[in-house]
């Protein structure tokens, strides 16, 4: 799927239901998050009904080591990140300390590598840049 490289930042497209997110910053560091969005987007996302799907805080650390409590929720919408449909549709609210960094880069959110467990990311950095995902090969028995 199409991607953009801007000032050393890889940006991919995605959507949450009818909300198109054209400039999601791809975070290559390891972390527990799939996709993080700004509060305005987060607040508008419909949650799946029921107590088992209510927002749950996830504890983690930011790039500078600060402890974070990040809200998550299963949304009642299809979530796509580049060519991948996210199952389950788990979305996180972006922590306050990351918002200025992401906004400065003109991004609409952050996509973390947790969205692509057991898969491989293919990056074509030539102009125009492209972003792809393939399933990892199962281990072979020797």
Secondary structure as GFF3:
##gff-version 3
##sequence-region A 1 142
A	DSSP	beta_strand	3	6	.	.	.	ID=ss1
A	DSSP	beta_strand	9	16	.	.	.	ID=ss2
A	DSSP	beta_strand	19	26	.	.	.	ID=ss3
A	DSSP	beta_strand	35	37	.	.	.	ID=ss4
A	DSSP	alpha_helix	39	44	.	.	.	ID=ss5
A	DSSP	three_ten_helix	51	53	.	.	.	ID=ss6
A	DSSP	beta_strand	56	61	.	.	.	ID=ss7
A	DSSP	beta_strand	67	74	.	.	.	ID=ss8
A	DSSP	beta_strand	79	81	.	.	.	ID=ss9
A	DSSP	beta_strand	84	85	.	.	.	ID=ss10
A	DSSP	beta_strand	90	93	.	.	.	ID=ss11
A	DSSP	alpha_helix	96	104	.	.	.	ID=ss12
A	DSSP	beta_strand	109	111	.	.	.	ID=ss13
A	DSSP	three_ten_helix	113	116	.	.	.	ID=ss14
A	DSSP	beta_strand	119	124	.	.	.	ID=ss15
A	DSSP	beta_strand	130	135	.	.	.	ID=ss16
###
